[in-house]
Amino acid sequence: MTRAKFIELAESFISGEDRSMRAVREMEDVLVAEFMDTDLFESTIESISLYRPWEGSPYVGEDEMSDVLRAALAELASQET
């Protein structure tokens, strides 16, 4: 799994195309494999681990996850410049 796969999954989640637990687990796998020991990992992994759209607090729902993923994508974009 690669950075491009994370971006693809995150964009799909944000757009509402795929907000499944499977997609979020895939993002988690990419973070662990590709981004361990990075700021991106630190700022994203907790929310991904707590993603449960039907549970409510203290879990992370769809809107909050979308915000976290937007921030993650912005962080990745800033690393490219």
C-alpha positions as CSV (number, residue, x, y, z in Angstrom):
1,M,0.0,0.0,0.0
2,T,1.2,3.4,-0.8
3,R,0.8,7.1,-0.2
4,A,-1.4,7.3,-3.4
5,K,-3.7,4.6,-2.0
6,F,-4.1,6.6,1.2
7,I,-5.0,9.7,-0.8
8,E,-7.4,7.7,-2.9
9,L,-9.2,6.3,0.1
10,A,-9.3,9.6,1.9
11,E,-10.7,11.4,-1.0
12,S,-13.3,8.7,-1.5
13,F,-14.3,9.0,2.2
14,I,-14.5,12.8,2.1
15,S,-16.7,12.8,-1.1
16,G,-19.0,10.3,0.6
17,E,-18.4,7.7,-2.1
18,D,-17.0,5.1,0.5
19,R,-17.3,5.7,4.2
20,S,-17.2,2.0,5.0
21,M,-15.3,0.4,7.9
22,R,-13.3,-1.5,5.3
23,A,-12.1,1.6,3.7
24,V,-11.1,3.1,7.1
25,R,-9.3,-0.1,8.0
26,E,-7.4,0.1,4.7
27,M,-6.3,3.7,5.5
28,E,-5.2,2.5,8.9
29,D,-3.1,-0.3,7.3
30,V,-1.5,2.3,4.9
31,L,-0.7,4.6,7.9
32,V,1.0,1.8,9.8
33,A,2.9,0.5,6.8
34,E,4.0,3.8,5.2
35,F,3.8,6.6,7.8
36,M,4.8,5.1,11.2
37,D,6.8,7.6,13.2
38,T,5.5,10.7,11.2
39,D,3.4,13.6,12.2
40,L,0.7,12.4,9.8
41,F,0.5,9.1,11.6
42,E,0.3,10.9,15.0
43,S,-2.4,13.3,13.9
44,T,-4.6,10.7,12.2
45,I,-4.3,7.3,13.7
46,E,-6.4,7.9,16.8
47,S,-9.4,9.2,14.9
48,I,-9.1,6.3,12.4
49,S,-9.0,3.9,15.3
50,L,-12.1,5.5,16.9
51,Y,-14.2,5.7,13.7
52,R,-17.6,4.3,14.5
53,P,-20.2,6.4,12.7
54,W,-23.2,4.9,14.6
55,E,-21.8,5.1,18.1
56,G,-21.6,8.8,19.1
57,S,-19.1,10.2,21.6
58,P,-16.4,9.3,22.4
59,Y,-16.1,7.6,19.0
60,V,-15.5,9.5,15.8
61,G,-18.3,10.0,13.3
62,E,-18.3,10.7,9.6
63,D,-18.1,14.5,9.7
64,E,-15.3,14.5,12.2
65,M,-13.4,11.8,10.2
66,S,-13.9,13.9,7.0
67,D,-12.3,16.9,8.8
68,V,-9.3,14.8,10.0
69,L,-8.8,13.4,6.5
70,R,-8.9,16.9,5.0
71,A,-6.2,17.9,7.4
72,A,-4.2,14.8,6.6
73,L,-4.4,15.5,2.8
74,A,-3.4,19.1,3.4
75,E,-0.4,17.9,5.4
76,L,0.6,15.5,2.6
77,A,0.2,18.2,0.0
78,S,2.4,20.6,2.0
79,Q,5.2,17.9,2.1
80,E,5.2,17.8,-1.7
81,T,6.2,21.5,-2.0
